Amino acid sequence: MAAPKKGRRQGTQGKPGRTLVFILIALVALTGGMFLSGHTTPRLGIDLAGGTSITLQAKNEPGQKNAINETNMNTAVDIINKRVNGLGVSEAEVQTQGSENIIVNIPKGTNAKQAREQVGTTAQLFFRPVIARQPSAPVDGGKDKGDKDKKDKQGSSPTPGASDKGTDKDGDKDGKGDKSTDESASPSSTPTTQGRSVTDGLKDEPTPSGKSSDKPQGKKDETPKPDPTGDPSAKLQEQFAKLDCTDPKVRTKIKEGVKPSDPVVACGKDSDGNWNKFILGPSEVSGKEVDDAKAVFDTTGAAGWKVTMDFSKTGTKQFGEITGKLAGKQSPQNEFGIVMDGEVVSWPFVQQALTGGQAEISGSFDQDEAKDLANILSYGALPLTFKEQSVTTVSAALGGEQLHAGLIAGAIGLALVIIYLVAYYRGLALIAIASLGVSAALTYTIMTLLGPTIKFALNLPAVCGAIVAIGITADSFIVYFERIRDEIREGRTLRPAVERAWPRARRTILVSDFVSFLAAAVLFVVTVGKVQGFAFTLGLTTLLDVVVVFFFTKPLMTIMARKKFFAGGHKWSGLDPKRLGVTPPLRRTRRASAPAAPVDPKEA
């Protein structure tokens, strides 16, 4: 009977060396991933690194309901993120908080006033006729090559009537490949007259009100003629020739001061990631006239994704007029540009007048592209405005001081915990300190990797959460050590005491950590702003506490129990039987009670 008990006792101890190797391999892998990613320090929040934090609250306009929903908020985040990126900001963070708030965090080195102007205005969506379109290439640095390519493709300088064969073959090869029509035939790709000037193109396009200019050719315009030196068409032609859409600063500059009633130059990127430059006529339809837009899968014609649009009464009239005029022209002047915040997001061509108040954009869409375009069209039609709730600007110097103060607070807290462990647990403190070191290493590497993956930023409340986690982790060690001491006080030696103490300590640790994690999860869900950083860090470190105790502290304690320093009850081990009030000899198993003496029946 004794042999099986010994076997079971050995089985509960398992092979702690393998467990330690496992967690050390995981730690090395995380560290290696951190260095390979190029990020060796956690991403710092605005309050530590310095910068500007803008909180925007979405508002419904009078008479509108349910405009604020998850889809529209996410679309707004994408649009605002593009605006901020247009400022040349590489580390900006735009995210939703709650159901109505958008937080924009812009790091130091950015013009805060300009950023506020960019992110605080409502998105503007317009439908503009395309007068000229060409692929865009850097003007400087690749001038000779660019000039040669243009001559090879077009044979002359860019003009509004010319179609680029490399981009517009069979209608549209640029990835937008869109057509606004109820038929599937593509328009002719034959180039129009090369000699047609930009000025003529502008005069032939519809006016902003949606009505065409039907004046006789010989009749003079009654409005005063502008100064020839300030001819807007000449300026557009020159600007179009020099336009380099691959330069973010240029793309931002051409959006400044643009009015819906003016012809403009603009940029747009196709699905292959190539930039195109445009000359666009005045806006014919505003995005506010789009009542709804949806991405649907077309099963009736050529199978594929398309975007359907429903216009308001005013929009139906305006869209019917502009599509009727564009349908009779050749590429690219049979196209209209869908312009969001000054950037062309799509440029479908038109084959016939669409007067029914409905239209569809079809072509070589995949599901994500169709949904993105539908969201952009819907967002432009929604009366969704944003109110600036708060703007917080933190200087880099103040952020550095706060980070320094947080690190000092953490160091003081850690030092106090170590002093207590050494004074009370002596040799066992070595196991606790090693476990704290592993926990700190795991926390640091994971926080560093979460920066580039989920945009996690370490702010001051998150630092406070990490400091609180020191006490939570140390508490788990204390629970286990005290259970071991209780077993020794009952007269057992260290090795069986370590194994018998673990099940009871494990239950207590799991319950304690579950309560802490539940509190962190609730705090994360019901709060917004920087408090979420505290909750996230507290929850993360609580989970890591379970990992460290199970896969490092327990196996290490099992190995140390085999060492003479601990197993022999050295006075500095923290497990000295005399200090624990135990009188030797200690027993390895439970003491067996002597059998009761038989009772004489006669005496009974």
Stockholm file with secondary structure:
# STOCKHOLM 1.0

chainA/1-604         MAAPKKGRRQGTQGKPGRTLVFILIALVALTGGMFLSGHTTPRLGIDLAGGTSITLQAKNEPGQKNAINETNMNTAVDIINKRVNGLGVSEAEVQTQGSENIIVNIPKGTNAKQAREQVGTTAQLFFRPVIARQPSAPVDGGKDKGDKDKKDKQGSSPTPGASDKGTDKDGDKDGKGDKSTDESASPSSTPTTQGRSVTDGLKDEPTPSGKSSDKPQGKKDETPKPDPTGDPSAKLQEQFAKLDCTDPKVRTKIKEGVKPSDPVVACGKDSDGNWNKFILGPSEVSGKEVDDAKAVFDTTGAAGWKVTMDFSKTGTKQFGEITGKLAGKQSPQNEFGIVMDGEVVSWPFVQQALTGGQAEISGSFDQDEAKDLANILSYGALPLTFKEQSVTTVSAALGGEQLHAGLIAGAIGLALVIIYLVAYYRGLALIAIASLGVSAALTYTIMTLLGPTIKFALNLPAVCGAIVAIGITADSFIVYFERIRDEIREGRTLRPAVERAWPRARRTILVSDFVSFLAAAVLFVVTVGKVQGFAFTLGLTTLLDVVVVFFFTKPLMTIMARKKFFAGGHKWSGLDPKRLGVTPPLRRTRRASAPAAPVDPKEA
#=GR chainA/1-604 SS CHHHHHHHHHHHHCCHHHHHHHHHHHHHHHHHHHHHTTCCSCCBCHHHHCEEEEEEEEEECTTCCSCCCHHHHHHHHHHHHHHHHHTTCSSCEEEEETTTEEEEEEETTSCHHHHHHHHHSCCCEEEEEEEEEEECCCSSSSHHHHHHHHHHHHSSSCCTTCCCHHHHGGGCCSSCCCEESSSCCCCCCCCCCTTCCHHHHHHHSCCTTSCCCCCCTTCCCSSCCCCGGGCHHHHHHHHHHHCCTTCHHHHHHTTTTCCTTSCEEEEEECTTSCEEEEEECCCCEEGGGEEEEEEEEECSSSCEEEEEEEECHHHHHHHHHHHHHHTTSCTTTTBEEEEETTEEEECCEESSCCCSSEEEEEEEECHHHHHHHHHHHHHHHSCEEEEEEEEEEECHHHHHHHHHHHHHHHHHHHHHHHHHHHHHHTTHHHHHHHHHHHHHHHHHHHHHHHHHHHCCCBCHHHHHHHHHHHHHHHHHHHHHHHHHHHHHHTTBCHHHHHHHHHHHHHHHHHHHHHHHHHHHHHHHHHCCTTHHHHHHHHHHHHHHHHHHIIIIIHHHHHHHTTSHHHHTTCTTTTCCTTTTTCCSCCBSSCCCCCCCCCCCTTTC
#=GC SS_cons         CHHHHHHHHHHHHCCHHHHHHHHHHHHHHHHHHHHHTTCCSCCBCHHHHCEEEEEEEEEECTTCCSCCCHHHHHHHHHHHHHHHHHTTCSSCEEEEETTTEEEEEEETTSCHHHHHHHHHSCCCEEEEEEEEEEECCCSSSSHHHHHHHHHHHHSSSCCTTCCCHHHHGGGCCSSCCCEESSSCCCCCCCCCCTTCCHHHHHHHSCCTTSCCCCCCTTCCCSSCCCCGGGCHHHHHHHHHHHCCTTCHHHHHHTTTTCCTTSCEEEEEECTTSCEEEEEECCCCEEGGGEEEEEEEEECSSSCEEEEEEEECHHHHHHHHHHHHHHTTSCTTTTBEEEEETTEEEECCEESSCCCSSEEEEEEEECHHHHHHHHHHHHHHHSCEEEEEEEEEEECHHHHHHHHHHHHHHHHHHHHHHHHHHHHHHTTHHHHHHHHHHHHHHHHHHHHHHHHHHHCCCBCHHHHHHHHHHHHHHHHHHHHHHHHHHHHHHTTBCHHHHHHHHHHHHHHHHHHHHHHHHHHHHHHHHHCCTTHHHHHHHHHHHHHHHHHHIIIIIHHHHHHHTTSHHHHTTCTTTTCCTTTTTCCSCCBSSCCCCCCCCCCCTTTC
//
